[in-house]
Amino acid sequence: MKQTVKRLLAGATILLAGLIVAGCGNKKAANSTTTVKIGIMSSDEDIWKPIVKKLKKQDINLELKEFSDYNTPNKALTDHQIDLNSFQHYNFLDSWNKAHKTNIVAIGETYIAPLDLYSTKIKSLKEIKKGDEITIPNDATNEGRALNVLEEAGLITLKKNVTLPTVKDIVKNPKDLKVTELENDQTARSLSDATAAIVTNDISANAGLKLSQAIYRETVNHRSKQWINVIAANKKDKNNKVYKKVVKAYRTAATAKAIAKVYKGTAEPIWTK
């Protein structure tokens, strides 16, 4: 009888120990979080902050890593310093992959931001005079795009069938304009000297430029897909379920409102179209 009781007590003790271990295991699982580091431009911080809070409820700790230039976020991604980045459009991404032999892919589209020609000195294209200076970004993608915008505005003519032209591809310049290439983050500052400048939306937001100061805006049409901005990852992570949750958390009505507020109408959420 005593042996039977001892065996029953021993079994109960083992069972209880098992339940305690299982209980601790469930608690640990419930409190575990996944950290995802994403590289963004500094101007996008106010867009991403609410998304960080939203993802915390899904046990995802989204860390924002801010960059101020276009040359480092992709390098940081391929060096595994970050897991994702959100700063570039398809054209920039394709050009980067070709130039650096990398395998970065888009896992979600964010917004499209037409390029604007800004001026603090004049109110319309008609006021541009012979010999005036116009500044443009000097990185390959934005320079080519900016020159296409100047051609679209009727200010210059470019060599035909050149996808990403440079200033050397200007074949007609009726007003003998001085087209100056600058680092992207210097274009807005150049407005104190230049007559006008092509400024990307993130730089214009940081500089406090208003859309009303733009004297020309790039046309958005069926050929504009290459200018859609994306959330990007290394190719091996393109189907990562956690990263897809980040994309889903971004593409909401709340984010669309944040984009409108931060960029003052210069960027348009792509998922609302």
Secondary structure in CASP SS format (residue, H / E / C, confidence):
PFRMAT SS
TARGET T0000
AUTHOR 0000-0000-0000
METHOD secondary structure of the structure
MODEL  1
M C 1.00
K H 1.00
Q H 1.00
T H 1.00
V H 1.00
K H 1.00
R H 1.00
L H 1.00
L H 1.00
A H 1.00
G H 1.00
A H 1.00
T H 1.00
I H 1.00
L H 1.00
L H 1.00
A H 1.00
G H 1.00
L H 1.00
I H 1.00
V H 1.00
A H 1.00
G H 1.00
C H 1.00
G H 1.00
N H 1.00
K H 1.00
K H 1.00
A H 1.00
A H 1.00
N H 1.00
S C 1.00
T C 1.00
T E 1.00
T E 1.00
V E 1.00
K E 1.00
I E 1.00
G E 1.00
I E 1.00
M E 1.00
S H 1.00
S H 1.00
D H 1.00
E H 1.00
D H 1.00
I H 1.00
W H 1.00
K H 1.00
P H 1.00
I H 1.00
V H 1.00
K H 1.00
K H 1.00
L H 1.00
K H 1.00
K C 1.00
Q C 1.00
D C 1.00
I E 1.00
N E 1.00
L E 1.00
E E 1.00
L E 1.00
K E 1.00
E E 1.00
F E 1.00
S C 1.00
D C 1.00
Y C 1.00
N C 1.00
T C 1.00
P H 1.00
N H 1.00
K H 1.00
A H 1.00
L H 1.00
T H 1.00
D C 1.00
H C 1.00
Q C 1.00
I C 1.00
D C 1.00
L E 1.00
N E 1.00
S E 1.00
F E 1.00
Q E 1.00
H E 1.00
Y H 1.00
N H 1.00
F H 1.00
L H 1.00
D H 1.00
S H 1.00
W H 1.00
N H 1.00
K H 1.00
A H 1.00
H H 1.00
K C 1.00
T C 1.00
N C 1.00
I E 1.00
V E 1.00
A E 1.00
I E 1.00
G E 1.00
E E 1.00
T E 1.00
Y E 1.00
I E 1.00
A C 1.00
P C 1.00
L C 1.00
D E 1.00
L E 1.00
Y E 1.00
S C 1.00
T C 1.00
K C 1.00
I C 1.00
K C 1.00
S C 1.00
L H 1.00
K H 1.00
E H 1.00
I C 1.00
K C 1.00
K C 1.00
G C 1.00
D C 1.00
E E 1.00
I E 1.00
T E 1.00
I E 1.00
P E 1.00
N C 1.00
D C 1.00
A H 1.00
T H 1.00
N H 1.00
E H 1.00
G H 1.00
R H 1.00
A H 1.00
L H 1.00
N H 1.00
V H 1.00
L H 1.00
E H 1.00
E H 1.00
A C 1.00
G C 1.00
L C 1.00
I C 1.00
T E 1.00
L E 1.00
K C 1.00
K C 1.00
N C 1.00
V C 1.00
T C 1.00
L C 1.00
P C 1.00
T C 1.00
V H 1.00
K H 1.00
D H 1.00
I E 1.00
V E 1.00
K E 1.00
N C 1.00
P C 1.00
K C 1.00
D C 1.00
L C 1.00
K E 1.00
V E 1.00
T E 1.00
E E 1.00
L E 1.00
E C 1.00
N H 1.00
D H 1.00
Q H 1.00
T C 1.00
A C 1.00
R H 1.00
S H 1.00
L H 1.00
S H 1.00
D C 1.00
A C 1.00
T C 1.00
A E 1.00
A E 1.00
I E 1.00
V E 1.00
T C 1.00
N H 1.00
D H 1.00
I H 1.00
S H 1.00
A H 1.00
N H 1.00
A H 1.00
G C 1.00
L C 1.00
K C 1.00
L H 1.00
S H 1.00
Q H 1.00
A E 1.00
I E 1.00
Y E 1.00
R E 1.00
E C 1.00
T C 1.00
V C 1.00
N C 1.00
H H 1.00
R H 1.00
S H 1.00
K H 1.00
Q H 1.00
W H 1.00
I E 1.00
N E 1.00
V E 1.00
I E 1.00
A E 1.00
A E 1.00
N E 1.00
K H 1.00
K H 1.00
D H 1.00
K C 1.00
N C 1.00
N C 1.00
K H 1.00
V H 1.00
Y H 1.00
K H 1.00
K H 1.00
V H 1.00
V H 1.00
K H 1.00
A H 1.00
Y H 1.00
R C 1.00
T C 1.00
A H 1.00
A H 1.00
T H 1.00
A H 1.00
K H 1.00
A H 1.00
I H 1.00
A H 1.00
K H 1.00
V H 1.00
Y H 1.00
K C 1.00
G C 1.00
T C 1.00
A C 1.00
E E 1.00
P E 1.00
I H 1.00
W H 1.00
T H 1.00
K C 1.00
END
